[in-house]
Structures are given as structure tokens and as C-alpha cells.
């Protein structure tokens, strides 16, 4: 059992990239699926599959070797949650990166959150 699925996803993606592994398997959750879908839309991932093994579901993620992660960092943690209003949202890494925010309308990037005037939990940053 994984205590923090988002941290587990980040570590698995970083480790897979560092050893040039193409596929990563993580436990399925709706939040993780939405985060992975954003990463795919940004071009960091090439394919996402949902697989079932008995009663458990997993995400099989294929990394895009042409567009590796420079930075993949968890910001809000279970012991220290970080919530920001839409006016407080900023572009991480001097404008080179994107923040992924969990809002009442779902998991979206900080750009979409500012446009929709939504605040939420600052989950992670990607560049």
C-alpha cells in the first residue's frame, strides 16, 4: 500500500527517466489519471493505458524520450498542504514551468486556474 500516491508517481517517473526505462506502472486513481493526462498533453508522456489485474487497476505510462522532464517536483505534501487563491498563482521556474493545481473543478494547470479564477491545492511543478 502506498501512503502518498502522487509522490510515488513522481519518484517512479524520475527513476524511469534516469535509467532510460520507457514504461512505468502505478496504482490507478482519478487524480493521478488527470495529472498524467495533463503531462501527456504537455508532451512529456506518449501513451497512457489503464490495465486491470483482478480487482486492482493500474496506469501503464509510456514516457516520451524526445521531451524529458527537467524538473518534476511535489510542492504540497501530506504534512504541509499548500493552498493558493487564483491571484496568488504564479509561473514556477521563472516562467519556464507549469504548476498543477487541484481545484474544485478538477486537476488543471495554473494557467487554466487563473483564467477560470479558481484557487486550490498546489500539487506539483513541471518543466
N, C-alpha and C positions, 0 to 999 in steps of 0.2 A: 504494500500500500504506500502510496506517495503522499507526503504531507503537504507539499506545495507543487501542484501540477504545472503551474506556469514556470517556476524556477527549474523544474525538471525538463520542460520543453526547451528552455533557453540553454541549459547545460548540454543537453543531447545535440542540439543544433550546432553549438560551438565545437563540441568534441568531434562530431561527424565532419565538420568543415576542416578541422585541423588535421585529420588523418585521411582526408580526401575520400570519405565514405559518401556514397550517393544517396542512400536511403536511411530514414530514421523512423522508428516506430514508437509512438507514445500512446498513453491511455486517452480515450475519447472523452471529451466534454464539449458542450456547446460553446463555452467561452474560448477554449483552445481552438476549436474549429474556426470560429470567427477571427481569431488572431492569425491563424495560419492562412486563412483566406485573404486577409489584408497583406500578409507577407508575399503571398503568391501574386496578388495584384500589383505589388511594388516590384516584382521581378526577382525576388530572392529565392523563390521556390518555383519548380517547374510543374509539379503534379502533387495532388492530394487525393488519397483514397481512404475510404472508410472500410475497414475489414472487421468481421466478427469471428471470434473463436469461442464457441459455446455461448455463454451468457455475457461475455465481455466484448467490448468494442474497442478498436484501436484506430489511430490515424497512421497511415503509411505515407510519409512525406518524402518527396524527392527534391533534393537541393539542386539549384541552378549553378553549375560550375562557372558559368560566364559572369555571374553577378554575386560574388561572395559578400558576406557581412563584414563590414569594417568594425562596427560597434553593434552589439546586441546586449542590452543591459536592463535588468529589472530595477525599477525605481521604487514603487510601493511594495512593501513586504508585509507578510502577515503580522509581524510585531510592530511595524511602524507604517501604517497606511498613510498615503499622501493624497489628499483631495484638493482639487483646484476648481475655481469658478472659471467660466469661459473667458473672462477678462484677464485672468492670471496665466492662461495657457501661452506657452512660448515655443519657439522653434529650438529644439536642442542642438547642440554641437555647432553653434554659430550659424544656424540656418541650413546646415548640410543634412540634418537628420529629421526623422519624424517621431512624434510621440504617439503611443497607442493608449487611448483613454477608454475606460469603461463608463458609459453614461446610462441614464435610464432608457434610452432608445437603442442600446446595444453597444458593442465594441466598435469604435471608429478612430480615425486619426485625429490629431489635434487641429488640423486644418478644417476638417468637416465639423468638428465640435465648435470651433469659433464661428463658422458660417451659420450653424444652427442655434448658436447661443446656448450651448449645453456645457455644463461642468461635469466633473466626475472624478473617478479614481485614476491617477496617473500610473498605469501599469508598467510600461516599458518604453525604451527608446531604441530606435533602429537607424543605422546609417550604412 
